[in-house]
Amino acid sequence: MKKHLVLLLTLVMAISVIAACGNKATNGGSEEKKQRIALVLPEQIGVNPFFSLMDEGFKRAGTEFNAEVKTIESTDPAAFEQNLRTTVAENYDLIITATFQAEDALKKVAAENPTKSFAVIDTVVDLPNVRSVVFREHEAAFLLGAAAGLSTKTNKVGAVVAIDAPLLSKYTSGFEQGLKLTNPNAELLINFVGSFTDSAKGKELAVLQHSKGADFIAGMAAVGDLGVFEAAKELGFYSSGQDVDRTEIDPEHVVLSQLKGTDAVAYETVKAFASNTFKFGVADYGLKEDGVGLTFVTKESKSPLSPFIGQETVDKVKAIAEDIKSGKVVVVNPLAK
């Protein structure tokens, strides 16, 4: 009888150990399974700091949230669509892309794959399986215009803009609203480069605006801003850059930068997906969410503050930023009219 009892107990213990091991393997397997997230860019990193910053935030989130992340750069529109299709075929859990350059291809690929999750940064694609992450650039442009209005000595300021497109009207309109708040007598000169990559044309237009009396010229032309900065250095006027802190290029003449937190929104997109709070539809980032900003006002800079701007102006613009966050000052979005 005792032998039978011992055998029975041994058998029960063995079954328990096997079951425990099975559960451990199952639990361990689920813990070890990483979400796979791809960032498919419509161009190569290195030309536009907008994408470099986005890639940094994307990879940082991948590390922090234990996701397997991969960045894929595209050489042209045809390659971009193919890269999107490849990530679908490779069964990535989330596919992120960016800018209006991605719209046409994403509309096709996302519509053809309704069970796949997509996100697009800096534009809106209205599909049920796409999260569109957009910025309230007009709020940061308002701060830039307010600073220009307080700083100009000639009451003439300029903006060299990439192309005459609805998205960029958020920059020019916001800038003009801020300028008129702090300096109703100031005149705004606007010229369009015609592309995002022509620094020579950017310089030519900046020289033209300076010849008409502009002592501050905002660069809103991506690569074209480099031409604006070159003209500022040669002719002695002041300028500003976009997306990242461009004052480091030439702190004497590039005195401000309108910031767009592409790193922050890429990070937040991965975080939301990893923590199961990801939602489709439009996610909106402005001053309140730290999605946009202005050097010295909402973010510190490694560069010294230019005397042309001065601490008094910075303090006044900081107060305006708080008024925008609280709703006391409302910046009109030209695309919402």
C-alpha positions in Angstrom: 0.0 0.0 0.0 2.8 2.3 0.9 4.6 1.6 -2.4 1.4 2.6 -4.3 1.0 5.8 -2.2 4.7 6.8 -2.9 4.3 6.1 -6.6 1.1 8.1 -6.7 2.7 11.1 -4.8 5.8 10.9 -7.1 3.5 11.0 -10.2 1.5 14.0 -8.9 4.7 15.9 -8.1 6.1 15.2 -11.6 2.9 16.4 -13.2 3.0 19.6 -11.1 6.6 20.3 -12.1 5.9 19.8 -15.8 2.8 22.1 -15.6 4.8 24.7 -13.7 7.6 24.6 -16.4 5.0 24.8 -19.1 3.4 27.9 -17.5 6.9 29.5 -17.0 7.7 28.9 -20.6 4.4 30.4 -21.7 4.7 33.4 -19.4 8.4 33.9 -20.4 7.5 33.7 -24.0 4.8 36.4 -23.8 7.2 38.6 -21.8 10.0 38.2 -24.4 7.8 38.8 -27.4 8.7 42.4 -28.6 6.4 44.6 -30.6 7.9 45.4 -34.0 7.6 49.0 -35.1 9.0 50.5 -38.3 9.6 54.2 -39.2 9.4 54.6 -42.9 10.8 58.0 -44.0 10.0 59.6 -47.4 13.6 60.8 -47.8 17.0 60.0 -46.4 18.2 61.2 -43.0 20.7 64.0 -42.9 19.3 66.6 -45.3 16.5 67.8 -43.1 16.9 67.9 -39.3 13.2 67.3 -39.0 13.7 63.6 -39.8 16.9 63.2 -37.9 15.2 64.4 -34.7 12.2 62.1 -35.4 14.5 59.2 -35.7 16.2 60.0 -32.4 12.9 60.0 -30.5 11.8 56.9 -32.3 14.9 54.9 -31.3 14.9 56.2 -27.8 11.3 55.0 -27.3 12.2 51.6 -28.7 14.9 51.2 -26.1 12.8 52.4 -23.2 9.7 50.4 -24.1 11.4 47.2 -25.2 10.2 47.4 -28.8 12.0 46.2 -31.8 12.4 49.3 -34.0 13.7 49.8 -37.5 14.1 53.0 -39.5 13.9 52.7 -43.3 15.0 55.7 -45.5 13.7 56.2 -49.0 15.5 57.6 -52.0 12.4 58.7 -54.0 8.5 58.4 -54.0 8.5 55.0 -55.8 11.0 53.6 -53.3 8.9 55.0 -50.4 5.7 53.2 -51.4 7.7 50.0 -51.9 9.2 50.4 -48.4 5.7 50.8 -46.9 4.6 47.6 -48.7 7.7 45.7 -47.5 7.0 46.6 -43.9 3.4 45.3 -44.3 4.7 42.1 -45.8 7.2 41.7 -43.0 4.3 42.0 -40.6 5.4 44.9 -38.4 2.9 45.7 -35.7 2.9 49.4 -36.3 4.2 51.4 -39.3 5.0 55.1 -38.8 5.7 57.6 -41.5 5.7 61.4 -41.8 4.8 64.6 -43.7 2.6 65.3 -46.7 5.1 63.6 -48.9 3.8 60.3 -47.5 0.1 61.0 -48.0 -0.6 59.4 -51.4 1.3 56.2 -50.8 0.0 55.8 -47.3 -3.6 56.3 -48.4 -3.2 53.4 -50.8 -1.3 51.0 -48.6 -3.3 51.6 -45.5 -6.6 51.3 -47.4 -5.4 48.0 -48.8 -4.4 46.7 -45.4 -7.3 47.7 -43.1 -6.2 45.4 -40.2 -2.7 46.9 -40.1 -1.9 49.8 -37.8 -0.3 53.0 -39.2 0.7 56.4 -37.9 1.7 59.5 -39.8 3.5 62.5 -38.3 2.9 66.1 -39.5 -0.1 65.5 -41.7 -3.6 64.0 -41.7 -4.6 60.8 -43.5 -8.3 60.2 -42.7 -8.5 56.4 -42.6 -9.8 54.3 -39.7 -6.4 52.4 -39.2 -4.2 55.6 -39.2 -3.2 57.8 -36.3 -2.4 61.3 -37.6 -0.1 63.3 -35.4 -0.2 67.0 -36.2 1.3 70.2 -34.7 -0.1 73.6 -33.9 2.8 75.3 -35.6 0.8 78.6 -35.7 1.3 78.8 -31.9 5.1 78.7 -32.1 5.1 81.0 -35.1 3.0 83.4 -33.1 5.8 83.5 -30.5 8.4 84.0 -33.2 6.4 86.9 -34.7 5.9 88.5 -31.3 9.6 88.4 -30.6 10.3 89.9 -34.1 7.8 92.6 -33.5 9.5 93.5 -30.2 13.0 93.4 -31.6 12.9 95.0 -35.0 14.4 98.5 -35.3 13.2 99.2 -38.8 9.6 97.9 -38.4 10.1 95.7 -41.4 10.6 91.9 -41.0 10.6 89.1 -43.5 9.8 85.5 -44.0 11.4 83.3 -46.7 9.0 80.4 -47.1 9.5 77.1 -49.0 6.2 76.9 -50.9 2.8 78.5 -51.0 0.9 75.6 -49.4 -1.9 75.4 -46.8 0.4 73.7 -44.2 2.9 76.6 -44.4 0.1 79.2 -44.0 0.1 78.1 -40.3 3.7 79.4 -40.1 3.1 82.7 -42.0 -0.3 83.4 -40.4 0.8 82.6 -36.9 3.9 84.8 -37.4 1.9 87.7 -38.7 -0.6 87.4 -35.8 2.2 87.5 -33.2 3.9 90.4 -35.0 0.8 92.5 -35.1 0.1 91.8 -31.4 3.4 93.3 -30.3 4.0 95.8 -33.1 0.9 96.8 -35.1 3.1 99.2 -37.2 5.5 96.5 -38.4 5.4 95.4 -42.1 5.8 91.7 -43.0 7.5 90.7 -46.3 6.8 87.2 -47.5 8.5 85.4 -50.5 8.3 81.8 -51.6 11.3 79.7 -52.7 9.3 77.2 -54.7 10.9 74.2 -53.0 12.3 72.8 -49.8 15.8 72.3 -51.1 17.0 75.5 -52.8 19.4 77.4 -50.6 20.6 79.6 -53.4 17.0 80.9 -53.9 16.5 81.3 -50.2 19.6 83.5 -50.1 18.4 85.6 -53.1 15.0 86.2 -51.5 16.6 87.1 -48.1 18.9 89.6 -49.8 15.8 91.1 -51.6 13.9 91.5 -48.3 16.9 93.0 -46.6 17.2 95.5 -49.4 13.6 96.6 -48.6 14.6 97.3 -45.0 14.0 94.0 -43.2 16.3 93.7 -40.2 14.9 90.3 -39.2 14.1 87.5 -41.7 12.6 84.2 -40.6 13.7 81.1 -42.5 10.7 78.9 -43.2 12.2 77.0 -46.2 13.9 73.9 -44.8 17.2 73.6 -46.7 16.5 77.1 -48.1 17.1 78.4 -44.6 20.8 77.9 -45.1 20.8 80.5 -47.8 18.9 82.9 -45.5 21.6 82.3 -42.8 24.4 82.9 -45.3 22.8 86.2 -46.4 22.4 87.3 -42.7 26.0 86.7 -42.0 27.2 88.6 -45.1 24.8 91.5 -44.8 24.5 91.8 -41.0 20.8 91.3 -40.4 19.2 88.8 -38.1 17.4 85.5 -38.9 15.7 82.5 -37.4 15.5 78.8 -38.2 13.0 75.9 -37.9 12.4 72.6 -36.3 15.6 72.3 -34.3 17.8 74.9 -32.6 19.6 76.5 -35.6 21.2 79.3 -33.5 24.2 77.0 -33.1 25.1 77.6 -36.8 25.8 81.3 -36.2 24.5 82.7 -32.8 25.4 86.2 -33.9 23.0 86.3 -36.8 20.7 83.2 -36.3 19.1 84.5 -33.1 15.9 82.3 -32.7 14.5 79.0 -33.8 10.9 77.9 -34.1 10.9 74.4 -32.7 8.9 71.3 -33.6 9.2 68.3 -31.4 9.3 65.6 -33.9 11.4 63.5 -31.5 8.8 64.0 -28.8 5.8 62.9 -30.9 7.7 59.9 -32.4 8.5 58.9 -28.8 4.9 59.4 -27.6 3.6 57.4 -30.6 5.8 54.4 -29.8 5.0 54.8 -26.0 1.2 54.9 -26.7 1.4 51.7 -28.8 3.6 49.9 -26.3 1.4 50.8 -23.4 -1.9 50.0 -25.2 -3.2 53.6 -25.2 -2.7 54.1 -28.9 -5.8 55.5 -30.7 -6.5 56.1 -34.3 -7.7 59.6 -35.4 -6.0 62.9 -34.9 -3.5 63.6 -32.1 -2.7 67.3 -31.7 0.4 68.8 -30.2 0.9 72.5 -29.4 2.6 74.7 -26.8 0.6 73.1 -24.0 1.8 69.6 -24.9 5.4 70.7 -25.6 5.0 69.8 -29.2 6.1 73.2 -30.5 8.1 76.0 -29.1 10.7 78.8 -29.4 14.4 78.8 -28.3 15.0 80.8 -25.2 11.3 81.1 -24.5 10.1 77.5 -24.1 13.5 75.7 -24.4 17.0 76.7 -23.4 19.7 77.0 -26.0 23.4 76.3 -25.9 23.9 79.6 -27.7 24.1 82.9 -26.0 21.0 85.1 -26.2 21.5 87.8 -28.9 21.3 91.5 -27.7 19.1 92.0 -30.7 16.4 89.9 -28.9 17.4 90.6 -25.3 16.1 89.2 -22.0 13.3 91.7 -21.7 11.8 90.5 -25.0 12.2 86.9 -23.9 10.3 87.6 -20.7 7.5 89.3 -22.6 7.2 86.4 -25.0 7.3 83.8 -22.2 4.2 85.6 -20.7 2.5 85.4 -24.1 3.3 81.7 -24.3 1.6 81.2 -20.9 -1.4 83.2 -22.2 -1.7 80.9 -25.2 -1.5 77.8 -23.0 -4.2 79.1 -20.7 -6.5 80.2 -23.6 -6.2 83.9 -22.8 -4.6 84.5 -26.1 -6.1 82.5 -29.0 -4.0 81.9 -32.1 -6.2 81.5 -35.2 -5.4 78.4 -37.2 -5.8 79.4 -40.9 -6.7 75.9 -41.9 -9.6 75.8 -39.5 -11.4 78.8 -41.1 
